[in-house]
């Protein structure tokens, strides 16, 4: 059976123009959760739906090595990161990440985030207005470095570098190249710290990522090259700082849907459900990539070895076959969600421990819950007139004004 195929030589520009909705638009027009297109001059298969996601995370059929475009590796992922590994190497590296995701460690991160919110709110009370997206990055960078055991030498410079890593992958021109420069700077900074740890010149907290990753041994029993250990430490710091996007969207949701904010204040709603709906409703990652491991057939369609394959993350979160009225913001939809690892996939799907589902998803949820609680119950503020629109073609997307707050005051105890 022939797979639905998009005509034309290459659709990379269309992907950049349509952004998060590129795959979803074609799934609707083809009335199919699988179709073929051409991206970056190569044949690509796009998958969607619950069954498509389940197929995509079958490690016997797909691999990550060589799948990510160079522009992602040189900015977002870094060379040799866990996202590019398969098999035993991936299992070994993923276990390293999961080893620091204990309940005790996550509780420590919660307290660090709360402390930084408190310090930030004290600054905001003295200012006419503040830009939440910028300020939350600084909050998260300070807390992430303290949690990971990374000494933060120049907080504003390092926060800006970290921001470039997740803002630049889809950018064109100077913004993208700034991301590459920042990647080199961050990797060199952390590589030097790894070297200091191994020499005994630096003694970070032993339960933090810097210490654990510096001494982690790969599947062959060898220490990771210092450059790779550094990339993986950055793979802890960068995603935490990137939660600033979700925090901006959470503040937007509290403003756009004031009835939800009132419910949270009264205790009638759940902050957890609210956070989950923010992650489902607003754009974060458009898609994730893999390569076909070997020829196989699925639902009558042929998948050829080496073919680039994309899973529609944003589209699955807005699929009317998976979510009732997906274009409505309704946190209570998570009251009876069955917690499938293949329908709600804002940060990837599949199994946490063995698969390629983001190891930091738990961190994302907890950081957002602490932040939303602060915005709802610990602060008073106004949202002045500003451009609150956001684009589905900008990747990453966020409110254009980056959520400006004014008249910020702490709620009296």
N, C-alpha and C positions, 0 to 999 in steps of 0.2 A: 504494500500500500504506500502511495506517495505521500510524503509529509507536506502539509501546507507550506508554501514557499513565497516569500516576499520578492517580487521582481525588482530588478535594478542592480547596478554594479556594486554599490556600497551604501550603507545606511548609517555610517558613523555620525555624520552631521545631523541626521534626523534624531539619532539617540541623544546628542548633546542638546538639540532644540526641544525635544519632548521630555527628556530627563526621566523622572520617576515613572511617567505614564507610558513610555515607549512600548514596553512589552505588553502592558495591560491593554492599550489601544488595539494592538494587533491580535491579542487573544480574543478580543470582542469581535473584531472584523472577520477573523478566520473562524470564529466560533469553535476554537480549539485551544487546548492548554499546551500544545506543542506546535512549533512552527520553525521554519528555517529562514534565516536572513544572512546578510553579509556585513561584518563589522571589522574595521581595521584591515580591510582587504581579504578577510578570511571567512569561510563558511562558519556560521554559528547557529546552534540550536537553542531556542528559548523555551523554558519550561515554566508552567504555573500550575496552580491547583494543589490540593492536598496530596494526590497520588504522584504528581510531578515532583513535589518536594521530597516525598519519601524515596522516589527513584534517585534523585540528585544526591541524597546522602547515603546511598549504597556504595560503600568503599570498594566493593568488588567490581563496580562498573565505572566509577569515576575517580580521578586523581587530581591533586592540587598542584603537583610539581609542574612548572612551566605554564600554568594556566593564567596567572595574573599578568596583565600588561606591564611592561617595563615602567611606565609612568606611575603605576600603583606601588611597585616594589621600591622605586627610588624615592617615594615620598611617604606613603601611608604604612606599608608593611615593613620595609627594611629588608636587607639582604639576609637570607637564611632564617627568616622568621617562621614561627609555627604554622602560619597560614599557608605556607608553601610546601609543607611536608606531607608524607603519606606513610601508611603502614606502621612498622615498629618504631621508626623515627618519630612519627607524629604522636603515637601513644606515649612514648617516653617523654617527649617535650610537653604534651598536654598534662601529664601527671605532675610535672614540675609546676605548672600554673595552678592546677587544682589543689596542690599541697598548701598553698597560702590562702585558699578560700575557705578557711575554717570558720565556724561560728564565732569563735573568740576574736579572730582577726577582723572579721566583718564588723563586729561590734566596736572594735578599736577605730575602724575607719569611720563609723557613724559618729563617734565622739569627736574625732578630728574635724569632720565636716561641720558639726554643730559649733565647735569652737571658732572655726574660720567664719561661719555665718555671723556669729556674735561680733567678732572683731570688725567684719565688713559693715554690718549694720550701724556700728558706732561711727564709722567713717561717713556713711551715707547720711546720717542725721545732720552732719555739719555741711553737707553739700546741697545746692539747689536741686540738682537732679543727678541720677546715676544711670548708666547703661548696663542693664542686668547681664547681657551676654558677655561683655568684657569683664565685669566684676566677678561673675561666677567662674570664669576661667581662672582668675587669680585665686579664688577660694579653693577650687578643685586642685590646682597645681600645688599649692602649699600643703593641702591635706594629703594628696597622693604621694608627694615626696616624703613627708613625715611617715606615712604608712609603709612605704617601700624602703625606708632607711636611706634615702638619697639626700645628701646635704645640698641644699638649694643655694647656690652661690650668688645668683643675680636673678631674683624672682621675676622681674618684669621681662628681661631678655629671654629667659628660658620659657616663660609662659607664651611669649609671642612666637618663639620657635616651634613650640609644641602645637600651637594653633595652626601654623602654616602646614603642618604635616597632614591634617585632616581637611583643610580648606583648599589645598592645591591640586589634588590628584586629577580632578576633572577640569581644572582651569587651563586656559590657553595663554601662551606668551609669558610675560614677566612674572605673573602670579605663580605660575607653575614652577618656573625656575627658582623663584624665591623659596618654594617648598623644598626643592632639591638642596639648595644651600643650607636651609635650616636642618634638613635631615642629616647632612654631613656634620653640622655643628653639634647637634644633639648626640649623634652616635659617638663622636670624638669625646665629648664631655663624659658620657656614661662609660665608655671604654676605659678612660683614664681612672675612673672610680673603681671599676672592676679590677684593674691592675693593682690599684692601691690596696684593695681588700685582700687580694691574693699575696701581696708582699707583706701584709701585716701592718701597713701604715694607716689603714682605715678600719674602724671596728663598728660597722652598722649593727642595728638590732638584728638578731639572728633569725627572727621569724619574718623579716621583711624580704621583699623581692631582690634587692641588691645582694644581700648575703646569700640567700638560697640559690639564686641563679648563678652567682659567681662560683659556687662550689658544686653545682649540679653536674652530674656525669651522664653522657649520652648512652645510647644503647650498646656502644662498644666499651663502656667503662671509662671514656676519656672526658676530661673537662671540656666544656664548650669553648671554642675560640673566644677570646675576650670580646671580639667584635660582635659575635653572635649573641653572647650573654648580654651585651649592651642593647642589642636590638630587642631582645625579649624583655628587658627592664623597661625600655621605651614602650613596649607593647602592654605594659601595665599602666604607665603614666599617661600615654596619649589617649587611650579610650576613656579614662576617667575625666581628663580635661574636656574631651569631646562631649561629655554629658551636658556641658554648657548649652549645647544646641537644644537638648530636651528641656532644660530648665527654662530657656527663653520661650519655648512652645508651651510649657506648663503654665507660665505666667500669662501667656496669650489666652490659653483656654480658660483660666480663672477670670480673665477680663471679658472674653467673648461669651462665656456661659456662666454668668453671675449666679444663676440658680444652683449650679454645682458648688460654687465657692460657699454659698450660704449653707448648703447641706453639709459640707465638710466642717464648717464652723460649729454647726449644731450637733455634729456627730451622727447625722442621719446617713451620710455617705461614707465610703471607705477610701482612704487615701491610696491604699494599694490598688483598688479598682480604677481610681482616677488616673494614677500613674500608668497603669496598663493601657488605658484608653488613649492617653496622650501618645504612648509609644505605637499604638495601632493606627491612630487617626492622622498624625502628622508625619511628613516625610523625614526619613533618616538615611538609611542605605537604600539605593534603588534596586540593586541586584547583587548576586555573588556568582563567582565563576569556578568552573572546573573543566577538565578535559576527559573525554571518553577514554577509558583504560584499554578496552579491546572491543571489537565488533560485537554487537548484540542487537536483539530485536525486542521492542517493547510496544505493546498495544498495536502490533502490526507495522510499526515504523522501524526503520533501520538506523542504528547509531554506529557510525564508523570511528574506528580508533583514531585518537588525536583530535577529534572535533571539539572546538570550544563550545561550552554549554553554559548558559546563564539561567539562574533561577530567579524568578520575579518576586523579590521580597516585598516591595511596596504593593504590587498588584495583589498578592495573596492576602495582605492585610485589608484590602478593599474589594475583595471578591464577593459579589452578592450570593454566590453559591456556598460560601463559607461563613458569611456574616450577614445577618438580617439588617437591611438598610445601612450599609457600610458607610455612607456619606453623612450619617448623623453621629454626633458626639454623644455617646451613651455609655458611661462607665458601668452601669448596672448589667450590661451584656456579659460582664465577667462573673456575675453571680452564678451562672449555670454553664460557664465554659468548661469543656471536658479536658482542658489542658493537653491537647494534642501537641506534639513537638513539630507538627508539619503544617498547621494552619496559621498560627500566630507566630510570625518569624521576622520581627523587625531587625534582629541582629543575627539572623541565620536560624537554622532548624537542626533537628536531629538530637543526638545524645550529647550531654554535657561532658561526660568523662572520657568517652572513647571517640566521639565524632568531632565534627568541625563546628559545632554550635559554640558561639562566643563564650569563652570562660568567664568573661567579665559581665555577663548579663545580670547575675545576682547583684554585683556591685552597682550596676546601673540602676536597678530597681531600688536598692536601699538608699543610694545617694539621692535619687529623685524623691523618695518618700520623706527623707529628712528635709530636703529643700522645699517641697510643697508644704510640709507642716510649718516651716518657718514663714513662708509667704502667706499662709492662711491664718495661722494662730499666733505668730510671734511678731509680726510687723503690720503696721498701718502705712499705706502709701496711696498715691494717686497715679493714674495713668494719663499723662497729658496727651493732647492731640499729636499724632505722629502717624507715620506710614506703617500700619500693622499688616499689610499684605505680604504674602510670601509666594515665591515662584516654584512651580514644579519642574522648571528647567534648570534652575540653579542647584548645583550639587556641591556641598551640602546646601539645603534650603534652610531659611530662617526668616523671621519677621524682618522686613527691610530696615526698620528703625532699630532693630536689635533690642527692643523692649526697654524704653526709657521710663524710669520711675521717678516721681517727684514727691516732696513732702514726706519723706520716709521717717517713720518714728517707731520705736519699739513699743510693743504693747506692754503696759505696766503689769508687773507680776501680781 
